[in-house]
Amino acid sequence: MRMDTSSSHSAAERLDAVFAATRSRFDLPEGVIYLDGNSLGPLTHDARMRVADELDNQWGARLIKGWNESGWIDLPHIVGNRIAALVGAAPGSVVACDSTSVNLFKVLSAALQMRPERRVVLSDRGNFPSDLYVAQGLLGGVERGHELKVVEPEEVAEALDENVAVLMLTQVDYRTGRLHDMADLTRRARAVGAATVWDLAHSAGALPVHLEEAEADFAVGCSYKYLNGGPGAPAFVYVRPEHAEHAHPFLAGWMGHETPFAFDPGYRAAPGVGRMLVGTPPVLAMTALDAALEVWEGLDLADVRARSIELSETFVAEVEARCPELVLASPRDPLARGSQVSFRFEHGYAAMQALIERGVIGDFRTPDLMRFGFAPLYLSLDDVLRAAEELETVLRDRLWDDPRFAARLKVT
Ligand SMILES: *Cc1c(COP(=O)(O)O)cnc(C)c1O
């Protein structure tokens, strides 16, 4: 087969143009190469302007009238629908609220009730500790002999049996970026009658996700990572539409009531996914997130994925050529990982601090992982090449070997 170089050339040019346009919408500090958007996405101009407007013209000028006049009360659904479009969910099946951890508690409790005769929640060792803590806390409180079974990521499929009430997994491993096959594992879970709960913290905005198509039952996710919603931005929660009318989370509140302003002492769940809401939405944070999501309008996640793979593959090749001390901790196959790459290095914490001082920001995960996230919306191939060069300098000149970089800060 002959390669059509003119069309592949124009395809690359098209992607360059798409991502030059998205990059111009971010307000990144001069001289910084930001490889930590998997932990906290950067500020957009849209978010800055919307929050300023919210302060001056909505809260400041309208006071409590803002709940109606500025549409504050609808933000959890409006933002939820924007996110639904990014995770392959139908409109009306996602709301934005609370934190990922709290949302996980809600959906896990709802999922357990769908399988009252079963006692096992199955998860894996690659899951985020908070997810496991939420499950431990919930199962401890239920006191009906439930067990949290945690296996190696490769053993999940074989551990699925008819005792499993809920399969609770994070699709992309926060340390290594290892990617679970959501469609396959969800199918296997359904085959043994287990409900599924997916955490999309490192998936949403990083790669195409197909919740509806995969027939996932519940999902939660984070919006301050690849969705750039701002520090502590509200998380999201998905309920498969066919379950929404009989899902009953253990956490209920007035915002999830059928008629909150009837002030009825008895709880009646709101229709659909709205019942996952609990308390008053944090309007300023919700506004920042809503505005940040505008950058995704018209973007194709297949393009984002293609560029992300190009960036991470370039980085891995450059780092392996330049930094023999570092050992790749992520799957080598880009299709088997999310949008991040980690390398092991004994002095990883200090090396990351030295790198950050040189304007290349990644992060560190214990015990020895240097972690780098690739967000095509604001990162170019040139950035990635420069980051690899700086990393080479840090290692070659042992810049990490400085007492300033030895003490660990509270947040790593
Ligand atoms: C980032 C992350 C969270 C964060 O939870 P919060 O409740 O927002 O602190 C949860 N789960 C996973 C898998 C994450 O990566």
PDBQT file of the ligand as one rigid body, heavy atoms in Angstrom, charges set to zero:
ROOT
HETATM    1  C1  LIG A 501      -7.585  12.348  41.856  1.00  0.00    +0.000 C 
HETATM    2  C2  LIG A 501      -8.376  11.138  42.206  1.00  0.00    +0.000 A 
HETATM    3  C3  LIG A 501      -9.375  11.195  43.160  1.00  0.00    +0.000 A 
HETATM    4  C4  LIG A 501      -9.568  12.470  43.919  1.00  0.00    +0.000 C 
HETATM    5  O1  LIG A 501     -10.595  12.394  44.801  1.00  0.00    +0.000 OA
HETATM    6  P1  LIG A 501     -11.050  13.694  45.590  1.00  0.00    +0.000 P 
HETATM    7  O2  LIG A 501     -12.224  13.225  46.302  1.00  0.00    +0.000 OA
HETATM    8  O3  LIG A 501     -11.284  14.766  44.584  1.00  0.00    +0.000 OA
HETATM    9  O4  LIG A 501      -9.924  14.092  46.478  1.00  0.00    +0.000 OA
HETATM   10  C5  LIG A 501     -10.138  10.068  43.396  1.00  0.00    +0.000 A 
HETATM   11  N1  LIG A 501      -9.913   8.915  42.725  1.00  0.00    +0.000 NA
HETATM   12  C6  LIG A 501      -8.933   8.828  41.807  1.00  0.00    +0.000 A 
HETATM   13  C7  LIG A 501      -8.720   7.560  41.073  1.00  0.00    +0.000 C 
HETATM   14  C8  LIG A 501      -8.126   9.924  41.539  1.00  0.00    +0.000 A 
HETATM   15  O5  LIG A 501      -7.149   9.845  40.646  1.00  0.00    +0.000 OA
ENDROOT
TORSDOF 0
